[in-house]
Amino acid sequence: MSEPLRVLIVEDLEDDAILLALALRRGGYDLEFKRVDTPSAFSLELERRYWDIIISDYAMPQFCGLDALEILNESGIDIPFILVSGTIGEDVAVEAMKSGASDYFMKGNLKRLAVSVKRELREAEMRRERKKAVEALKESEVKYRALFENSRDPIYINREDGEFIDFNQSFLDLFGYTKQEVENINTCDIYMSPDDRTRLIDEIKIKGFASDFEVKMRKKNGASMDCLISATTRLDDERTVIGYQGIIRDITERKRAEAALRESEEKFSKAFRSNPNSIIISTQKDGKIIEVNPEFERVFGHKYNETIGKTAFELNLWVDPSDRDALVSLLQKQGYAKNKELGFRAKSGEIRICQYSVEIIKIRDEPYMISTVRDITEQKQAEYELSRLAIAIDQAAETVTITDTEGAIQYVNPAFEQTTGYAKQEAIGKNPKMLKSGKHDESFYKNLWDTVTSGEVWHGRIVNKKKNGELYEEESTISPIKDETGAITGYVAVKRDVTKEVFLEKELRETQKLNAIGTLAGGIAHDLNNILMPILGYSTMAKDIAAKDSETEECLNEIISAGHRAKELVKQILTFSRRGEQDFQSLEIYLIVKEALKLMKATIPATIKIVENIDTKSSYIMGDATQIHQVVVNLCTNAAYAMKKNGGVLTVTLQRKRFESSLQDFVKLSVSDTGGGMEPATLERIFEPFFTTKPQGEGTGLGLSVIHGIVESHGGHIDVESQPGEGTTLHVLLPLIEQLPGGKSVEQEKHKKTKVKGKALVVDDQVDVVKTIGKILNFLGYKTTIMTDSEEALKHFTKNPDVYDFVITDMTMPKMTGDKLAREMMKLREDIPVILMTGYSDIIDKEKAREIGVRALINKPITSYELSSVLDRELVDR
């Protein structure tokens, strides 16, 4: 084990100080050190008198090692001082040693530093001990007389012939003489038998001393006393015996007590010696202890021989002396005291809390006190710890339940009451089964019970039910409680409500799932839009060529209609995955409702009848067609689910609505079912995210929450009517617009030739897409150059920047994206119109496109009519 060492290092360089510290630590020291490098800091640390040793550099900017040594010498403090240097000469080292330095070392050779430190510390300790001894001797000469005179034990000093030279008052009190009388008697006169003195002197001559030598002594009145004498010789300067000095202890009472005890030794001794409590027998008259049992020695640390003949006060047993006074008063009144909780001090200074009882007994007609002291220190500590534990359990945030071996609840903490809703009085005596939720089968509980009854700890999650019927999930640890033999006496359950955590974990998983779907949807959208591009592009061109009202035109209309449905389906996928932007335009809403119902008829069971009450004059709204389609489909899907088991009628109503309190006209969409309806508690929460009444795996709880958001984003309102057993109706109100800004159905859409001619550069990495755009532009009257490599396109444009009237480029391409290509081209020719196409991109939108100077951002797939319209708007009209 490392030896602790506190070192004051006088050194201006931190690294050198650390090297010294490392050398000492390698030498086996547990080091605490401080570095100083100025006289004032050094003097301040000396005043603390804290450091064991000083190690000083010889040369420093502020002052040198010899200056530090001089400051140390002037302080008068005895601390070893070791000098170190990188350049010290032998003459300087000798000067330092003469000035009081303990040793010196070169900085490059510190191997013996730890050894030197150990030697100097030892020598310093020896100096301090010698100094203490000299000072103690001086003090002892002063104290000796006081101790001699005030000692309660008789002390005497005599010559070799027995004549008394000195004695104290206790000596006179014990023998009954006056001072003058003692001066006229011999030591032999106080022995009952001269042989006892002869034996004592022989003992002293053989051993050099006598300790607790038992003799019989005579008082002035002739009474005999049993005494113990401890004595030594008195020597002159020639080491010749000139007399003796000794201490006498009267053990007459002890001897009498011993005699009394011997009378009943057989019946008392065993109980006395083996008693688990400390037992003290003392005289009532002066409280001198005449006997203690081994337990007293063990508890209080006082050996038997140093205890006998002394009082509890002399042994410093009383923590509070007033306790002794109170006990003496009680003994005088009633002769006993029982089970008093008192503090006693052991020899080590440790305070022991004890249960103290005392009573008066008679031994040979003499009154004695027998005290029984039961050490309850550990018990009190255990009670304190138990109290702390009880407080901690009471204040714990986790629920704590303790049961017996049969499972009957014996204790619950306040957290249990708060979590479950059951008061402590309601839970005590009950079985935890009262919390069963029905969410676990019997095998779950059997496994739990088998685990804890076998002595193991069970960990897991349990879904329980509160008093109000609400379900909650707990992280549980259930452990057996064992006694000292290992037998199970009960069980303790510590549980933490993790309902919110489980909800958040589920929400996170749903979010991650939606993000994954969104990523997949984005990729699908891009590829599908590229595929749809030639379908819609060529079919719209072909329609313009086909004869009006011909079978060919009819077929092309079906292709175009299917293409538009596919285009809208892609938009729905992007909306579901949160990756589609809202595209608000004037919509004839009844067409969207009919389109959605056409889809529903193909998907819902035949047991459900669809009734349509559609007002085709309900007029126009401003909205996102894909999202409105999603609203209708979601509401119908939920209604169909409510009738999944028994079938029923699904009614969809669309009508104009005007409220007296508002000048605004609305269109009202109502979706009704004849299912089981909803309870009021469910109605309050149906628009909450992740709330669902469907079984796990059949719903996320996101549908109505998303619908609610879509309706609000369209300036509308949604509410619900439902009664248990009477079905459910959801109403959606959307504001109507006054005029139709424009727009035609697919069947009405006719191509309009563009007003100008020119040359276009078309760039897209998909060959079929770039060919389609090229064909459409040629059809519209433009000359085109098509390219599938964006970098090659930039090189080509760099050589011919003034050849082209406009550029159409895809956004997502390898090597160089469309937005970057646009920037580079506009650097070469600032006024070049650039139109950006995207099948799907989450890094560009219309606002960002405008910021970089792009004329238009168009979404694939695009028809020849739509492209013609964009070119007229962005090129001709400007």
PEQUI-V264797 format. One record per residue. PHI is phi in whole degrees, -180 to 180 (* if undefined). Layout:
BEGIN
phi
PHI
PHI
END
This chain:
BEGIN
phi
*
-67
-91
-67
-149
-110
-120
-99
-105
-97
-159
-86
-107
-62
-63
-64
-64
-67
-61
-61
-63
-63
-61
-72
-66
-64
-80
100
-99
-88
-94
-125
-140
-140
-105
-129
-143
-133
-59
-66
-65
-64
-62
-63
-69
-63
-63
-69
51
-107
-91
-83
-156
-120
-121
-125
-71
-80
-115
-142
-63
-80
-164
-104
-62
-68
-63
-62
-64
-65
-62
-63
-63
-67
-73
79
-86
-94
-130
-57
-127
-114
-102
-128
-161
-92
-137
-63
-92
-67
-65
-67
-62
-64
-61
-65
-65
-66
-79
120
-65
-80
-165
-145
-142
-86
-61
-82
-139
-109
-62
-92
-60
-63
-65
-63
-60
-61
-65
-68
-64
-66
-67
-63
-64
-65
-64
-65
-65
-63
-63
-63
-63
-64
-65
-65
-63
-64
-67
-64
-64
-77
-76
-54
-63
-65
-65
-59
-74
-96
-63
-79
-90
-63
-127
-139
-135
-139
-84
-62
-82
101
-72
-75
-102
-154
-167
-105
-66
-63
-63
-64
-65
-68
-92
86
-92
-93
-61
-65
-68
-67
-66
-107
-119
-108
-57
-60
-70
-99
-98
-68
-133
-57
-63
-62
-67
-62
-64
-64
-66
-61
-61
-66
-66
-74
-96
91
-164
-133
-126
49
-81
-86
-141
-104
-123
-114
-79
-57
-82
92
-67
-88
-131
-92
-134
-113
-116
-116
-143
-136
-82
-110
-115
-90
-65
-92
65
-98
-67
-119
163
-140
-138
-157
-121
-111
-123
-75
-115
-59
-63
-64
-63
-64
-64
-62
-63
-67
-67
-63
-63
-120
-59
-62
-93
-108
-58
-64
-64
-65
-72
-98
-62
-71
-101
-73
-123
-126
-112
-142
-73
-73
-63
-127
77
-71
-79
-111
-163
-139
-96
-58
-64
-62
-61
-67
-74
-102
82
-86
-70
-57
-67
-86
-98
-62
89
-107
-97
-61
-67
-68
-82
60
-76
-77
-75
-121
-56
-66
-62
-63
-62
-66
-68
-60
-63
-67
-63
-65
-80
-127
82
-161
-146
-128
51
-87
-87
-133
-103
-125
-104
-78
-60
-73
96
-68
-90
-111
-88
-131
-102
-113
-131
-147
-150
-89
-126
-109
-128
53
67
-106
-79
-130
-108
-112
-110
-113
-121
-102
-75
-116
-59
-65
-63
-65
-64
-63
-63
-65
-64
-63
-64
-62
-63
-62
-64
-62
-66
-63
-98
-67
-76
-81
-78
-125
-129
-118
-124
-83
-69
-91
96
-74
-69
-107
-154
-137
-93
-57
-62
-62
-62
-66
-76
-89
88
-89
-72
-55
-63
-74
-89
-58
90
-85
-97
-57
-60
-63
-95
-58
-100
85
-86
-122
-85
-65
-64
-62
-71
-65
-61
-60
-66
-62
-65
-74
-71
-85
94
-95
-98
-102
-120
168
-112
-128
-93
-115
-122
-75
-59
-83
92
-73
-86
-149
-112
-125
-87
-121
-129
-118
-126
-76
-101
-117
-87
-65
-90
93
-76
-76
-111
170
-140
-126
-117
-115
-131
-126
-70
-116
-56
-65
-62
-61
-61
-66
-62
-64
-62
-64
-62
-63
-64
-63
-64
-64
-63
-65
-62
-61
-63
-63
-61
-60
-66
-62
-58
-60
-70
-64
-63
-66
-69
-70
-58
-68
-62
-72
-64
-70
-67
-70
-66
-64
-62
-68
-86
-65
-67
-63
65
-84
-63
-63
-62
-63
-64
-66
-60
-66
-63
-64
-63
-64
-62
-65
-64
-63
-61
-68
-62
-61
-61
-64
-60
-67
-64
-59
-87
68
-111
-100
-82
-71
-115
-79
-154
-70
-129
-88
-64
-65
-65
-67
-62
-64
-61
-66
-67
-60
-66
-65
-60
-83
-116
-85
-63
-69
-73
-110
-94
-101
-112
-107
-122
-105
-87
-73
-101
-66
78
-107
-125
-100
-168
-97
-59
-63
-71
-63
-59
-63
-59
-62
-62
-65
-63
-68
-63
-63
-63
-63
-63
-65
-110
-58
-79
-111
76
157
-119
-107
-110
-117
-120
-131
-153
-73
-146
-126
-102
-61
-80
-137
-86
-85
-90
-127
-108
-112
-104
-122
-121
-120
-131
-110
-79
-80
74
-134
-74
-55
-63
-73
-57
-66
-118
-65
-94
-75
-60
71
-87
-148
-100
-79
-62
-59
96
-106
-168
-99
80
-97
-54
-67
-64
-66
-60
-57
-66
-64
-61
-64
-67
-95
74
-106
-145
-131
-145
-138
-124
-163
-134
-55
84
-121
82
-139
-130
-109
-112
-121
-108
-128
-71
-86
-107
-73
-128
-89
-65
140
115
-133
-73
-61
-66
-85
-66
-126
-79
-122
-62
-69
-84
-129
-121
172
-121
-123
-105
-114
-127
-159
-72
-88
-62
-66
-70
-66
-67
-62
-61
-61
-63
-61
-64
-62
-63
-82
108
-96
-89
-135
-120
-110
-141
-110
-120
-66
-68
-66
-63
-66
-61
-63
-67
-60
-78
-131
-68
-100
-75
-101
-88
-163
-127
-116
-134
-73
-82
-95
-141
-68
73
-145
-74
-62
-65
-69
-61
-61
-59
-65
-66
-71
-68
-78
-147
-62
-93
-68
-72
-121
-113
-104
-109
-146
-78
178
-153
-98
-115
-139
-140
-61
-67
-65
-62
-63
-61
-91
100
-71
-72
-152
-116
-115
-96
-73
-79
-129
-85
-64
-65
-67
-66
-60
-64
-63
-65
-61
-71
-90
-113
-71
-64
-95
END
